[in-house]
Amino acid sequence: MSTEKVGLTHIDASGEAHMVDVGDKAETARSATAAGYVKMKPETLALIRDGNAKKGDVIGAARLAGIMAAKQTSNLIPLCHPLMLTKIAVDIAEDTTLPGLRVTATAKLTGRTGVEMEALTAVSVACLTIYDMAKAADRGMEIGGITLLEKSGGKSGDFRHPGA
């Protein structure tokens, strides 16, 4: 194990939080993919799949909510830079082994800072939206597994989650 101390980029020498200056960083193509899930009763999954949820199209609303959330990440997470995303895709797929829905989001841009938080925010809000829209049928749903699967670009290079 390395004895090298890993510093936190948002904490200065006196321990105070600050926004990182990315002005001198090179612009590179960057992307990040995150995933999570909403586990539910099989009956709730069938209700969503069949389009019978009282609030309407659960998957469509969750996809849109995830996209909108990614675009608002800097307003939600302190010290995140506002970014001009070139792409945000949110995919929601049925998984009968949970049972439930798996949410995956990919964010992309060409810029000076990464898009990991945007992908993670998209997944989180999409999962929360699924819960909100189906809670009348199943308040026991479980949101979990929110994970950065991979990222590319930037000075730190590529990352792939060992479980991905």
C-alpha positions in Angstrom: 0.0 0.0 0.0 1.3 3.4 -0.9 2.3 5.8 1.8 1.7 8.8 -0.5 -1.0 11.1 0.9 -3.9 11.7 -1.4 -5.1 15.3 -1.2 -8.6 16.6 -1.5 -8.8 19.1 -4.3 -11.6 21.1 -2.8 -9.8 21.6 0.6 -7.1 24.2 0.9 -4.0 24.1 3.2 -6.0 25.6 6.1 -8.8 23.0 5.7 -11.3 25.3 4.2 -13.5 24.3 1.3 -13.0 26.2 -2.0 -13.9 25.8 -5.7 -11.0 24.4 -7.7 -9.5 26.8 -10.4 -9.7 24.9 -13.7 -8.8 27.8 -15.8 -5.3 26.5 -16.7 -6.5 23.0 -17.4 -6.6 21.8 -21.0 -9.9 21.2 -22.6 -10.4 17.5 -23.4 -13.2 15.2 -24.3 -14.7 13.8 -21.0 -17.4 11.4 -20.2 -18.8 9.5 -17.2 -21.3 6.8 -16.8 -23.2 6.0 -13.5 -25.8 3.5 -12.5 -28.3 2.7 -9.8 -31.5 0.9 -9.2 -35.0 1.0 -7.7 -36.0 -2.3 -6.2 -39.8 -2.9 -5.9 -42.6 -5.4 -5.6 -43.2 -7.4 -8.7 -46.7 -6.0 -8.8 -45.3 -2.4 -8.8 -42.9 -3.3 -11.7 -45.8 -4.7 -13.7 -47.9 -1.5 -13.0 -45.0 0.6 -14.3 -44.3 -1.6 -17.3 -48.0 -1.7 -18.3 -48.3 2.1 -18.0 -50.9 1.9 -15.2 -49.2 4.1 -12.6 -51.6 6.7 -11.3 -49.2 9.6 -12.0 -48.6 8.5 -15.6 -45.5 7.5 -17.5 -43.0 6.7 -14.8 -40.1 5.8 -17.0 -40.5 8.8 -19.3 -40.8 11.2 -16.4 -37.8 9.7 -14.6 -35.7 9.9 -17.8 -36.6 13.6 -18.3 -36.0 14.3 -14.6 -32.5 12.7 -14.8 -31.6 14.8 -17.8 -32.8 18.0 -16.2 -31.0 17.2 -12.9 -27.7 16.6 -14.7 -28.0 20.1 -16.2 -28.6 21.6 -12.7 -25.8 19.8 -10.9 -23.8 22.9 -10.0 -27.0 24.3 -8.4 -27.3 21.2 -6.2 -23.8 20.2 -5.3 -21.6 22.8 -3.6 -18.3 23.6 -5.4 -19.3 21.9 -8.7 -18.6 24.0 -11.8 -21.5 24.9 -14.1 -20.9 22.8 -17.3 -22.0 23.0 -20.9 -22.9 19.4 -21.4 -22.9 18.1 -25.0 -24.8 15.0 -24.1 -26.7 13.4 -21.2 -28.4 10.1 -21.8 -30.6 8.4 -19.2 -31.6 4.7 -19.8 -34.0 2.9 -17.6 -34.4 -0.9 -18.0 -36.6 -3.4 -16.3 -34.7 -6.0 -14.2 -36.9 -8.8 -13.1 -34.1 -10.3 -10.9 -34.3 -7.3 -8.5 -37.3 -6.9 -9.2 -37.2 -3.3 -10.3 -35.7 -0.8 -12.7 -32.0 -0.2 -13.4 -31.0 3.4 -14.3 -27.9 4.3 -16.2 -26.8 7.8 -17.2 -23.9 9.0 -19.4 -22.8 12.6 -19.4 -20.3 14.1 -22.0 -18.6 17.3 -22.8 -15.4 18.9 -24.0 -14.1 21.0 -21.2 -11.7 21.5 -18.3 -13.5 19.4 -15.6 -15.1 16.0 -15.4 -18.8 15.1 -15.6 -18.9 12.4 -12.9 -21.2 14.4 -10.6 -23.6 15.1 -13.5 -23.9 11.4 -14.3 -24.4 10.5 -10.6 -26.9 13.3 -10.1 -28.9 12.2 -13.2 -29.1 8.6 -11.8 -30.0 9.8 -8.3 -32.8 12.1 -9.4 -34.2 9.6 -11.9 -34.4 7.0 -9.1 -36.1 9.5 -6.8 -38.6 10.3 -9.6 -39.4 6.6 -10.0 -40.0 6.4 -6.3 -42.2 9.5 -6.2 -44.3 8.4 -9.2 -44.9 4.8 -7.8 -45.0 5.4 -4.1 -48.8 5.2 -3.9 -48.4 1.5 -5.0 -45.3 0.7 -3.0 -43.8 2.8 -0.3 -41.3 0.0 0.5 -39.2 0.6 -2.7 -35.5 0.6 -2.2 -33.1 3.0 -4.0 -29.5 1.7 -4.1 -26.3 0.9 -5.9 -25.6 4.4 -7.1 -22.1 4.0 -8.5 -19.7 5.7 -10.9 -19.1 2.9 -13.5 -16.5 4.6 -15.6 -15.1 7.9 -16.6 -12.7 9.1 -19.3 -10.7 12.2 -20.1 -8.8 14.7 -18.1 -5.5 14.7 -16.3 -6.4 11.7 -14.0 -7.2 9.6 -17.1 -9.7 6.8 -17.3 -11.4 4.9 -14.5 -13.5 1.8 -14.6 -15.3 0.5 -11.5 -14.0 -3.0 -10.6 -17.5 -4.3 -10.5 -18.6 -2.8 -13.8 
